[in-house]
């Protein structure tokens, strides 16, 4: 079964509602990841659910800073 993908143009304009930082797409988990907020927003039926109440808290593992 092929997992649905998110439109790259949509990904370019979506930002985390908490931090306003860009998101990265996790195709395997079908989530949009906010590294800054340590939240994972679910994608259901191809639609990103950008509600903080629906987001999953990521583990407190350190994320390398981009330079």
N, C-alpha and C positions, 0 to 999 in steps of 0.2 A: 504494500500500500504506500503510495506516494503522499507525503505530508504536504499540506498546502504551504505556499510561500507567501510572503508579504511583498507588496509592490515596493520596489526600491525607491520610487518617488515619494510614496507615503512615508517610508522610513526616514527620508531626508527631512521631512517637515515636522514629524512627531518629536516631542521632547517630553521629558519627565515633568509631570504636573507639580512636583515638589521642588525640584532643583532647577528646572528649565534647561537641563543639560541634555545632550543627544542620548539616544538609546541604541543598544545593539540588539540584533535579532538572534535568538537561540532557536534554530529550526527544529532541533530534536525535542526540546521541551515545549515548543510553541509558546514562547514568551518573549516580551521585550524587556531587556535588562537595563536598569538604571544603576550603573556602577557608583555614581555619586550618592544616591539615596539608599543603596543596597536593597533595592526592591525589584521584583520581577512581576511585570504586568502580563496577565494571561491573554492569549489570542484564542477566541472561540469562534468557530465556523468562519475563520478568516478575518474576524473583526477584533482589533485590539481593544481591550477593556482598560481604559486609562483612568480607572478610579482607584484611589489610594486604599479604600476599604476592600477592594478586590485583589490588591497586590499581595504577593508573597514576600515575606522578609527573607533576605538572603543571609547565609551564615556570615559571621563576623570575620571572615577571612580577608586579609589585606589585599587590596587591589593596587597593582603597580601604577604609579602616577605616570602620565604621558608627559614627555619633555619635548 
